[in-house]
Amino acid sequence: MGNIDGSIVPCAAGGSLPFLSTDCIAVLRNIRTLYPQAWQRYGYLDSFNPLTGWYDSDVLGIDAGITMLMAENQRSAFVWNAFMANQEAQGAFSAVGLT
């Protein structure tokens, strides 16, 4: 794991929107306000470190994607409902005792 160096990964908050929406939205808004370089053409950069002034040059699709999916899921529950309509998902949940 190594030492914590102060790097921030915006998609961590974006991917957690359905679980702690108020806190995650506050984090994402603060990042956008306080660190405008972290927001680029396609959304948040993959990571940045405000202590060193380092900003990743990449916007990774998997990270931007989870933020978009979870934002839509928080807004409408569409992602969750579509997933749960799948028979395999229902079977897996039943198999482990979840309803």
N, C-alpha and C positions, 0 to 999 in steps of 0.2 A: 504494500500500500504506500508506504513512504510518508513523509511529512505533509501536513496540510500547508499548501503554499499560497492560498488566497484565490485560486482560480474559481471562477463562477461558470456554471453550465446552465444557461437559461432553460433548456429543454427539460431539466429536472423539475422545475416548477411547472412548466407547461404540461408535462406528462402526468402531473399530480392534481390537475384542476378538478376532476370529479371528487377527489377525496378531501381537499382543503381549499375549496374554490376561493374564499375570501382572502386567505393568506397568499395563495399562489398568484392571484390577480394583483395583489399589492406588490409582491416581489417583482413580477414582470413589468408593472408600471414604473416601479422605482428604477429598475434596470434601464428601461427606455428613457426615463427622465434624467437620471444621474450619469448614465454611460451611453450617450447617443451613438457612439461608434459601434456599440454592440448590436445595433439594428442596421441591417443592410437591405439591399434590393429584395432578397427573398425571405427576409425575416431576421430572427436573431442569429448571430454567429454561433458556431458550435460552442465556443468557450472564450473566456477572456480573464485577464488578471489585472484588476485595477491597482494593485500594489506595485506592479512592475510596469504598467502601461502596455502590456502585451494584449493584442487582440488577434484571435485566430483568423486566418484569411478564408476559412471554409464555412460554408453553410451546408450541413449534411442533410440529405433528404430524409433519412430515418429519424433524425432529431426534429427537423421542421415538421415532418409528418405526424409524429406523436403529439406535438403541440396542437396541430390543427385538428386531429382526430379527437383529442380529449377536450378541446374547446367546443367542438360541435357536440360531443357527448354531454358535456356539462349544460350546454344550451338546450338541447332537444331530446337527449337520451337515445338518439337514432342509432349510434354505434352499438350501444349495449343491447338495444332491442333487436337490431339486425343479427348480432352475434347470438343472442339467446333464442332466436327463431330457428337456429341451426340444430337439427336433431342430434348431431354429434356432441355439441356443447351441452345440450340437455342431458344426454346420456352420461357424459363425464361428470356433470354436477351430481346426478343421481348416484353414480357409482361411488362417489366420495362422501355421500350423505348430505349434500347441500340442496336446498330447494330454492 
